[in-house]
């Protein structure tokens, strides 16, 4: 048993040495927060839920044309006129109905960051997670959301990506498929609850605004009022 523990610790140490601590994952991606993860972050920051959602989070809404009835699928006739104009302005099709994916994500902001990538060591202004601090430290590391904990080994169905910038991903043999499956189940449960109860009942004081995507293409800003209008109670 001791031998196995030593081996495990040795592997962990070896893998941690492979991590460049470049913070690229914090600079490249939106980090989704589930309601069940919020309390831990609140304790770490010592702030209220309302202050966290309004000050540190924003909406991230994706819409996908969909012809069949299902979870989070709504007729486009409910969409605010401004949202319809945004879709047309970006030359996308106004489908009869859309699959609406409403998420709460950690804000990203322009900040001076330390870059240790492509053999570079320099400071530069880049978009990054609001909790990324100087020298690429995470302000809420012990309570960070699950995608951060699983990265770069997160293996979501149809979303598995290659991370050419991540040395740890290239060299390690870790398998987080089971953890990823559990997380994916939580995501599905979250969407079903939003569909059944409404977005605002899940997030009592949601972020007031955020970004709207048609599939994976950013098309403009969206307010929480517009999102609620797009998703009428069934």
C-alpha positions, -999 to 999 in steps of 0.1 A, spaced: 0 0 0 28 24 9 46 15 -23 15 23 -43 11 56 -25 47 65 -32 42 57 -69 11 78 -70 28 107 -54 57 103 -78 34 104 -108 16 135 -95 49 153 -89 62 143 -123 30 156 -140 29 188 -120 64 195 -132 51 191 -168 26 218 -163 41 251 -175 17 271 -153 13 293 -184 -23 301 -176 -33 297 -212 -63 277 -203 -75 306 -181 -69 330 -210 -86 310 -238 -118 297 -225 -151 306 -209 -155 289 -175 -190 276 -168 -203 278 -132 -230 255 -120 -254 265 -91 -239 237 -70 -204 252 -73 -213 287 -62 -214 282 -24 -178 270 -22 -166 301 -42 -186 324 -19 -169 310 11 -135 315 -5 -142 351 -15 -163 359 16 -190 377 -4 -227 373 -10 -242 353 -39 -257 385 -54 -224 403 -54 -206 372 -69 -231 368 -98 -233 405 -106 -196 413 -102 -177 382 -112 -200 365 -137 -219 371 -169 -243 354 -193 -231 332 -220 -260 322 -243 -258 300 -274 -286 294 -298 -289 266 -323 -315 262 -351 -337 232 -342 -368 218 -359 -378 192 -333 -394 198 -300 -372 192 -269 -355 205 -238 -348 242 -240 -363 245 -275 -384 277 -281 -401 292 -311 -383 322 -325 -415 342 -324 -408 348 -288 -374 363 -295 -371 400 -289 -369 421 -320 -334 433 -313 -322 396 -311 -338 389 -344 -321 419 -359 -287 407 -345 -292 373 -362 -301 389 -395 -273 414 -393 -248 385 -389 -264 368 -420 -278 338 -401 -310 320 -407 -341 327 -386 -353 292 -379 -388 285 -366 -374 273 -333 -340 274 -315 -323 253 -289 -313 279 -263 -283 272 -241 -281 297 -212 -250 295 -190 -234 315 -163 -197 319 -168 -168 336 -150 -161 371 -165 -131 376 -187 -114 409 -187 -84 426 -202 -55 424 -177 -17 424 -176 -7 387 -176 25 367 -175 30 346 -206 51 315 -205 42 301 -239 62 292 -270 94 298 -251 83 333 -242 85 350 -208 68 383 -210 40 405 -196 12 414 -220 -24 425 -219 -49 397 -227 -84 386 -221 -84 363 -191 -105 348 -163 -113 374 -137 -97 352 -111 -64 349 -128 -39 369 -108 -3 380 -114 22 352 -120 -8 331 -133 -21 323 -98 -59 315 -94 -76 335 -67 -102 307 -61 -80 277 -69 -92 254 -41 -129 261 -51 -124 265 -88 -152 251 -111 -151 215 -123 -139 223 -159 -108 239 -144 -102 209 -122 -105 185 -151 -85 205 -176 -68 195 -199 -82 159 -195 -119 169 -197 -136 145 -222 -170 158 -229 -190 141 -257 -184 159 -290 -163 185 -272 -130 168 -268 -103 192 -280 -66 189 -286 -46 215 -267 -14 221 -286 -3 247 -261 -6 223 -231 25 202 -224 7 183 -197 -19 171 -222 7 160 -247 27 139 -223 4 126 -196 -17 95 -197 -44 106 -172 -79 94 -178 -106 117 -165 -134 101 -186 -153 89 -156 -151 123 -139 -160 140 -172 -191 117 -175 -203 127 -140 -198 164 -149 -217 160 -182 -246 144 -162 -246 174 -139 -247 197 -170 -277 178 -184 -295 179 -151 -289 217 -149 -304 222 -184 -334 200 -175 -340 221 -144 -338 253 -163 -363 240 -188 -387 228 -161 -384 257 -136 -370 286 -157 -336 303 -158 -344 330 -132 -358 305 -107 -324 286 -108 -304 318 -107 -324 342 -85 -301 371 -91 -284 362 -124 -259 384 -142 -276 413 -159 -259 408 -193 -235 388 -213 -227 375 -248 -249 359 -274 -236 332 -299 -253 317 -329 -238 282 -326 -202 291 -319 -201 326 -335 -204 357 -314 -232 379 -327 -237 405 -299 -246 413 -264 -277 401 -246 -295 412 -214 -311 388 -189 -345 404 -197 -340 394 -233 -330 359 -224 -360 354 -201 -383 367 -230 -367 341 -254 -375 313 -229 -412 316 -220 -425 292 -194 -438 260 -211 
